[in-house]
Amino acid sequence: MVRSARDIPADPADQRHRLAEMILAESRRAGLGSGARLPTERQLAAELGATRTSVRRALAVLEAEGHISREVGRGTFLRDAPWPLADGDDGAARADGMTDGRFAEPGTGRSAAGETGFAPADVMAIRRLLEPPAMKLVVAWATTADFEEMSRCLAGGERAASYDEFETWDLALHRNIMAASHSPLLTRLYAVLEEARHGRFWGDLKRRSASRERQLAYQADHRELVAALRARDADRAVEAMRVHLARVAGHLFDETA
């Protein structure tokens, strides 16, 4: 691995995602496939010119997004390589949304770490319009594998030791829930919302409103939502998502949740 992390932006969210991009990009250049072991945190830090703390946070992003698994006592492994392993594809746009080693949201070709400029209030309003009704599709089409991913994200949120780590798993859970609708159009629409949630405006507002008490409330909301989806109870799932988003909006904008 040869790229340096010295030019990564100072914003914490940008740092995590840009460094995560670099780790994936260098893994791709090294020809690593599914099941391959990644270098240790110490090695990655030295090779990328980053601190071990920064590398650890970037790996948490990759774990939440399903790109890697971290096994105590064994190491860190790629799950499903998000790129074709054919030679000569460096820098080419691909159907999976990867371009020259950068994360891109499905169908956008834009970096997840990029700033969209969307106002947080607008993002939240559209989330409240889109996500609760979508739960009916998730109830109808979610598979066993989808529920396993939701459980993985719930567990990640339970063990999160910081706001940034919890937010990473929060994003991953909502992404996996929407993907469980198995609607390509809905997934693409949600990717735009998720990109906005990676933006600096959203991150600053969410960070200012964060507290341990609120994190625990969000996690309880998440457990109720996933339980409703597993029970295939559409009305309960719609209400659980509505209540959760109302709580988030209340904390962000001092609304009555």
VOVOLUM-726190 format. One record per residue (C-alpha): x, y, z; residue number from 1; residue in one letter. Coordinates in pm, 1 decimal. Layout:
% residues N
+----------+----------+----------+-----+------+
:       px :       py :       pz : pos : code :
+----------+----------+----------+-----+------+
:        X :        Y :        Z : NUM :    A :
...
+----------+----------+----------+-----+------+
//
This chain:
% residues 257
+----------+----------+----------+-----+------+
:       px :       py :       pz : pos : code :
+----------+----------+----------+-----+------+
:      0.0 :      0.0 :      0.0 :   1 :    M :
:    155.7 :    326.1 :   -111.5 :   2 :    V :
:    -88.8 :    616.0 :    -88.8 :   3 :    R :
:    -57.7 :    871.5 :    191.6 :   4 :    S :
:   -329.8 :    999.4 :    426.1 :   5 :    A :
:   -162.4 :   1338.2 :    472.2 :   6 :    R :
:   -404.5 :   1522.0 :    241.1 :   7 :    D :
:   -722.4 :   1386.5 :    399.7 :   8 :    I :
:   -960.9 :   1671.4 :    504.7 :   9 :    P :
:   -969.2 :   1773.8 :    870.6 :  10 :    A :
:  -1343.3 :   1702.1 :    916.0 :  11 :    D :
:  -1377.8 :   1380.1 :   1123.5 :  12 :    P :
:  -1648.6 :   1226.7 :    901.6 :  13 :    A :
:  -1449.6 :   1303.7 :    588.0 :  14 :    D :
:  -1138.1 :   1156.2 :    747.9 :  15 :    Q :
:  -1304.7 :    826.9 :    829.8 :  16 :    R :
:  -1461.0 :    778.0 :    490.4 :  17 :    H :
:  -1166.8 :    900.4 :    285.3 :  18 :    R :
:   -928.2 :    670.6 :    472.3 :  19 :    L :
:  -1174.6 :    384.3 :    430.0 :  20 :    A :
:  -1174.8 :    456.0 :     55.4 :  21 :    E :
:   -796.6 :    442.3 :     51.6 :  22 :    M :
:   -786.2 :    107.5 :    233.1 :  23 :    I :
:  -1028.3 :    -46.0 :    -16.1 :  24 :    L :
:   -849.1 :    109.3 :   -312.1 :  25 :    A :
:   -511.0 :    -24.3 :   -203.3 :  26 :    E :
:   -661.0 :   -367.7 :   -134.6 :  27 :    S :
:   -796.0 :   -366.7 :   -486.9 :  28 :    R :
:   -460.7 :   -265.5 :   -633.2 :  29 :    R :
:   -298.4 :   -549.5 :   -437.5 :  30 :    A :
:   -540.8 :   -794.8 :   -599.1 :  31 :    G :
:   -698.8 :   -901.5 :   -270.0 :  32 :    L :
:  -1025.5 :  -1091.7 :   -299.7 :  33 :    G :
:  -1299.4 :  -1218.5 :    -69.7 :  34 :    S :
:  -1155.1 :  -1382.2 :    241.2 :  35 :    G :
:   -814.8 :  -1217.3 :    209.5 :  36 :    A :
:   -655.1 :  -1091.4 :    528.9 :  37 :    R :
:   -582.3 :   -717.7 :    546.7 :  38 :    L :
:   -264.0 :   -578.8 :    704.1 :  39 :    P :
:   -275.0 :   -503.5 :   1076.4 :  40 :    T :
:   -383.2 :   -162.3 :   1205.9 :  41 :    E :
:    -20.2 :    -83.7 :   1278.7 :  42 :    R :
:     85.9 :   -174.8 :    924.4 :  43 :    Q :
:   -199.0 :     20.9 :    766.0 :  44 :    L :
:   -116.4 :    326.5 :    976.6 :  45 :    A :
:    249.2 :    313.6 :    871.2 :  46 :    A :
:    175.7 :    252.4 :    502.7 :  47 :    E :
:    -98.2 :    516.8 :    475.0 :  48 :    L :
:     67.8 :    781.0 :    693.1 :  49 :    G :
:   -224.1 :    783.1 :    938.2 :  50 :    A :
:   -264.1 :    727.0 :   1310.7 :  51 :    T :
:   -380.3 :    390.8 :   1441.4 :  52 :    R :
:   -689.9 :    560.7 :   1584.3 :  53 :    T :
:   -780.7 :    696.0 :   1239.3 :  54 :    S :
:   -725.0 :    354.4 :   1082.7 :  55 :    V :
:   -939.6 :    190.0 :   1350.8 :  56 :    R :
:  -1224.6 :    432.8 :   1275.8 :  57 :    R :
:  -1191.8 :    375.8 :    902.5 :  58 :    A :
:  -1206.6 :     -0.6 :    955.6 :  59 :    L :
:  -1523.3 :     50.1 :   1161.1 :  60 :    A :
:  -1676.7 :    221.0 :    856.7 :  61 :    V :
:  -1576.4 :    -67.8 :    630.2 :  62 :    L :
:  -1713.3 :   -320.7 :    878.9 :  63 :    E :
:  -2045.0 :   -136.4 :    904.8 :  64 :    A :
:  -2071.0 :   -118.3 :    526.2 :  65 :    E :
:  -2014.7 :   -493.2 :    503.4 :  66 :    G :
:  -1680.2 :   -479.9 :    323.2 :  67 :    H :
:  -1476.7 :   -645.8 :    599.0 :  68 :    I :
:  -1512.9 :   -866.7 :    904.6 :  69 :    S :
:  -1294.1 :   -832.4 :   1212.4 :  70 :    R :
:  -1229.0 :  -1153.1 :   1405.9 :  71 :    E :
:  -1071.9 :  -1136.5 :   1750.5 :  72 :    V :
:   -739.3 :  -1315.3 :   1755.8 :  73 :    G :
:   -735.6 :  -1376.7 :   1380.4 :  74 :    R :
:   -737.1 :  -1041.4 :   1205.4 :  75 :    G :
:   -935.9 :   -838.6 :    955.7 :  76 :    T :
:  -1068.0 :  -1001.5 :    638.6 :  77 :    F :
:  -1236.7 :   -879.5 :    322.6 :  78 :    L :
:  -1590.3 :  -1010.6 :    293.5 :  79 :    R :
:  -1708.1 :   -976.0 :    -66.5 :  80 :    D :
:  -1460.6 :   -778.4 :   -276.2 :  81 :    A :
:  -1659.6 :   -480.3 :   -417.2 :  82 :    P :
:  -1473.1 :   -485.4 :   -749.0 :  83 :    W :
:  -1406.8 :   -720.2 :  -1039.3 :  84 :    P :
:  -1061.0 :   -874.3 :  -1018.3 :  85 :    L :
:   -994.9 :   -862.8 :  -1392.0 :  86 :    A :
:   -674.2 :   -687.9 :  -1498.8 :  87 :    D :
:   -671.2 :   -347.0 :  -1659.0 :  88 :    G :
:   -979.5 :   -195.5 :  -1496.1 :  89 :    D :
:   -802.6 :     74.9 :  -1289.5 :  90 :    D :
:   -983.1 :    406.9 :  -1305.0 :  91 :    G :
:  -1278.1 :    273.3 :  -1502.2 :  92 :    A :
:  -1634.3 :    340.1 :  -1394.0 :  93 :    A :
:  -1808.5 :     16.2 :  -1293.6 :  94 :    R :
:  -2162.2 :    -94.8 :  -1233.6 :  95 :    A :
:  -2100.4 :   -144.3 :   -862.1 :  96 :    D :
:  -2038.9 :    228.6 :   -816.0 :  97 :    G :
:  -1661.9 :    213.0 :   -757.0 :  98 :    M :
:  -1452.0 :    459.1 :   -956.3 :  99 :    T :
:  -1075.5 :    467.6 :   -918.7 : 100 :    D :
:  -1092.0 :    326.1 :   -569.0 : 101 :    G :
:  -1340.4 :    580.2 :   -429.5 : 102 :    R :
:  -1665.3 :    492.3 :   -258.6 : 103 :    F :
:  -1957.1 :    608.7 :   -466.5 : 104 :    A :
:  -2324.0 :    584.2 :   -383.8 : 105 :    E :
:  -2515.3 :    349.6 :   -617.7 : 106 :    P :
:  -2591.6 :    519.0 :   -944.7 : 107 :    G :
:  -2431.4 :    851.7 :   -855.8 : 108 :    T :
:  -2058.3 :    807.0 :   -914.3 : 109 :    G :
:  -2002.2 :   1056.9 :   -632.3 : 110 :    R :
:  -1791.1 :   1008.1 :   -325.7 : 111 :    S :
:  -1981.6 :    932.9 :     -6.7 : 112 :    A :
:  -1753.8 :   1174.3 :    171.9 : 113 :    A :
:  -1838.3 :   1461.6 :    -60.4 : 114 :    G :
:  -2036.0 :   1763.6 :     55.8 : 115 :    E :
:  -2380.7 :   1783.3 :   -105.3 : 116 :    T :
:  -2495.9 :   2117.6 :     31.8 : 117 :    G :
:  -2844.7 :   1979.3 :    110.3 : 118 :    F :
:  -2998.7 :   2147.8 :    414.0 : 119 :    A :
:  -3040.0 :   1908.0 :    710.3 : 120 :    P :
:  -3404.1 :   2012.6 :    754.4 : 121 :    A :
:  -3474.0 :   1920.2 :    390.8 : 122 :    D :
:  -3295.3 :   1588.2 :    429.7 : 123 :    V :
:  -3495.3 :   1507.7 :    741.4 : 124 :    M :
:  -3826.0 :   1607.2 :    581.2 : 125 :    A :
:  -3765.9 :   1376.3 :    285.0 : 126 :    I :
:  -3656.6 :   1093.1 :    512.5 : 127 :    R :
:  -3984.2 :   1122.2 :    702.7 : 128 :    R :
:  -4177.0 :   1107.9 :    376.1 : 129 :    L :
:  -3980.8 :    817.8 :    228.2 : 130 :    L :
:  -3870.2 :    577.3 :    499.1 : 131 :    E :
:  -4188.2 :    491.5 :    696.8 : 132 :    P :
:  -4397.2 :    385.2 :    392.8 : 133 :    P :
:  -4098.4 :    190.0 :    257.3 : 134 :    A :
:  -4124.2 :    -44.7 :    555.6 : 135 :    M :
:  -4418.8 :   -216.6 :    385.3 : 136 :    K :
:  -4189.3 :   -322.2 :    101.3 : 137 :    L :
:  -3924.5 :   -439.6 :    346.8 : 138 :    V :
:  -4181.9 :   -650.5 :    531.7 : 139 :    V :
:  -4289.2 :   -805.5 :    202.5 : 140 :    A :
:  -3947.0 :   -874.7 :     51.6 : 141 :    W :
:  -3677.1 :   -894.9 :    320.7 : 142 :    A :
:  -3483.7 :  -1222.7 :    323.4 : 143 :    T :
:  -3309.2 :  -1416.1 :    597.8 : 144 :    T :
:  -2979.9 :  -1268.5 :    478.8 : 145 :    A :
:  -3127.9 :   -916.9 :    506.1 : 146 :    D :
:  -3229.8 :   -979.1 :    867.1 : 147 :    F :
:  -2882.6 :  -1113.6 :    944.7 : 148 :    E :
:  -2732.5 :   -786.9 :    815.5 : 149 :    E :
:  -2976.3 :   -585.8 :   1027.6 : 150 :    M :
:  -2876.4 :   -788.9 :   1333.6 : 151 :    S :
:  -2508.9 :   -732.5 :   1254.8 : 152 :    R :
:  -2567.6 :   -357.1 :   1244.0 : 153 :    C :
:  -2768.2 :   -363.7 :   1566.7 : 154 :    L :
:  -2482.5 :   -547.6 :   1737.1 : 155 :    A :
:  -2235.9 :   -291.6 :   1604.1 : 156 :    G :
:  -2445.9 :    -11.0 :   1746.7 : 157 :    G :
:  -2464.9 :   -188.1 :   2083.8 : 158 :    E :
:  -2086.5 :   -210.2 :   2115.4 : 159 :    R :
:  -2012.1 :    137.0 :   1972.2 : 160 :    A :
:  -1776.1 :    317.7 :   2206.6 : 161 :    A :
:  -1811.0 :    667.9 :   2060.3 : 162 :    S :
:  -2054.3 :    896.2 :   1881.1 : 163 :    Y :
:  -1869.8 :    851.1 :   1549.7 : 164 :    D :
:  -1877.2 :    472.9 :   1573.1 : 165 :    E :
:  -2246.6 :    468.8 :   1663.3 : 166 :    F :
:  -2327.7 :    701.0 :   1374.8 : 167 :    E :
:  -2144.8 :    467.2 :   1135.5 : 168 :    T :
:  -2358.2 :    173.4 :   1246.5 : 169 :    W :
:  -2673.1 :    390.0 :   1243.6 : 170 :    D :
:  -2608.2 :    473.4 :    877.8 : 171 :    L :
:  -2536.9 :    110.3 :    797.4 : 172 :    A :
:  -2857.0 :    -12.5 :    963.1 : 173 :    L :
:  -3081.7 :    229.6 :    777.2 : 174 :    H :
:  -2901.4 :    152.3 :    450.4 : 175 :    R :
:  -2949.0 :   -221.8 :    497.4 : 176 :    N :
:  -3314.5 :   -180.5 :    593.0 : 177 :    I :
:  -3386.8 :     17.1 :    277.3 : 178 :    M :
:  -3186.5 :   -229.1 :     65.9 : 179 :    A :
:  -3405.8 :   -507.4 :    207.2 : 180 :    A :
:  -3694.3 :   -361.2 :      6.3 : 181 :    S :
:  -3517.8 :   -510.3 :   -299.0 : 182 :    H :
:  -3634.0 :   -210.0 :   -498.2 : 183 :    S :
:  -3345.1 :    -75.0 :   -710.6 : 184 :    P :
:  -3517.1 :    262.6 :   -751.8 : 185 :    L :
:  -3584.8 :    303.2 :   -379.5 : 186 :    L :
:  -3228.7 :    202.7 :   -298.9 : 187 :    T :
:  -3095.8 :    460.0 :   -543.4 : 188 :    R :
:  -3319.9 :    733.4 :   -401.4 : 189 :    L :
:  -3204.4 :    649.8 :    -50.4 : 190 :    Y :
:  -2840.8 :    665.7 :   -162.6 : 191 :    A :
:  -2889.6 :   1038.5 :   -227.7 : 192 :    V :
:  -3022.5 :   1085.5 :    125.2 : 193 :    L :
:  -2734.5 :    885.9 :    267.3 : 194 :    E :
:  -2483.9 :   1096.1 :     76.3 : 195 :    E :
:  -2640.7 :   1405.0 :    231.2 : 196 :    A :
:  -2604.3 :   1245.0 :    576.7 : 197 :    R :
:  -2230.7 :   1217.1 :    509.8 : 198 :    H :
:  -2214.7 :   1593.1 :    450.9 : 199 :    G :
:  -2052.2 :   1835.1 :    692.3 : 200 :    R :
:  -2372.7 :   2030.4 :    766.0 : 201 :    F :
:  -2557.3 :   1717.7 :    876.3 : 202 :    W :
:  -2260.2 :   1582.6 :   1070.2 : 203 :    G :
:  -2207.1 :   1904.2 :   1264.6 : 204 :    D :
:  -2574.5 :   1931.7 :   1358.3 : 205 :    L :
:  -2600.5 :   1565.1 :   1459.7 : 206 :    K :
:  -2281.5 :   1584.0 :   1664.1 : 207 :    R :
:  -2403.8 :   1892.5 :   1853.9 : 208 :    R :
:  -2728.2 :   1715.3 :   1943.0 : 209 :    S :
:  -2561.2 :   1388.7 :   2045.8 : 210 :    A :
:  -2565.0 :   1247.1 :   2397.6 : 211 :    S :
:  -2536.4 :    902.7 :   2553.4 : 212 :    R :
:  -2901.8 :    917.6 :   2657.8 : 213 :    E :
:  -3011.6 :    993.3 :   2301.8 : 214 :    R :
:  -2786.7 :    722.1 :   2160.6 : 215 :    Q :
:  -2954.6 :    468.1 :   2388.3 : 216 :    L :
:  -3298.1 :    592.2 :   2278.0 : 217 :    A :
:  -3203.3 :    556.7 :   1911.3 : 218 :    Y :
:  -3073.5 :    205.9 :   1971.9 : 219 :    Q :
:  -3399.6 :    111.3 :   2144.8 : 220 :    A :
:  -3587.8 :    250.1 :   1843.6 : 221 :    D :
:  -3369.1 :     41.8 :   1613.7 : 222 :    H :
:  -3438.1 :   -277.2 :   1810.1 : 223 :    R :
:  -3812.9 :   -216.3 :   1796.0 : 224 :    E :
:  -3797.5 :   -143.7 :   1422.8 : 225 :    L :
:  -3601.4 :   -458.4 :   1338.9 : 226 :    V :
:  -3828.1 :   -667.5 :   1564.0 : 227 :    A :
:  -4134.0 :   -536.8 :   1378.3 : 228 :    A :
:  -3975.2 :   -615.1 :   1042.1 : 229 :    L :
:  -3879.8 :   -966.5 :   1154.1 : 230 :    R :
:  -4238.9 :  -1020.5 :   1270.8 : 231 :    A :
:  -4357.6 :   -913.7 :    922.6 : 232 :    R :
:  -4585.0 :   -660.7 :   1094.0 : 233 :    D :
:  -4610.4 :   -378.3 :    840.4 : 234 :    A :
:  -4819.1 :   -139.9 :   1051.5 : 235 :    D :
:  -4590.0 :   -180.8 :   1351.6 : 236 :    R :
:  -4279.9 :   -129.3 :   1134.3 : 237 :    A :
:  -4419.2 :    183.9 :    969.9 : 238 :    V :
:  -4503.9 :    330.3 :   1310.8 : 239 :    E :
:  -4165.6 :    232.7 :   1454.9 : 240 :    A :
:  -3983.7 :    413.8 :   1175.0 : 241 :    M :
:  -4215.0 :    715.9 :   1203.9 : 242 :    R :
:  -4153.8 :    742.6 :   1578.3 : 243 :    V :
:  -3778.8 :    702.2 :   1536.8 : 244 :    H :
:  -3747.1 :    972.5 :   1271.4 : 245 :    L :
:  -3969.4 :   1205.3 :   1473.8 : 246 :    A :
:  -3736.1 :   1154.8 :   1769.4 : 247 :    R :
:  -3429.0 :   1229.6 :   1556.5 : 248 :    V :
:  -3590.7 :   1542.5 :   1411.6 : 249 :    A :
:  -3691.5 :   1655.2 :   1759.5 : 250 :    G :
:  -3333.8 :   1628.9 :   1879.9 : 251 :    H :
:  -3187.6 :   1796.1 :   1572.0 : 252 :    L :
:  -3429.9 :   2086.0 :   1541.4 : 253 :    F :
:  -3592.5 :   2114.1 :   1886.1 : 254 :    D :
:  -3922.3 :   1984.7 :   1752.1 : 255 :    E :
:  -4175.1 :   1801.5 :   1965.1 : 256 :    T :
:  -4092.6 :   1438.9 :   1891.7 : 257 :    A :
+----------+----------+----------+-----+------+
//
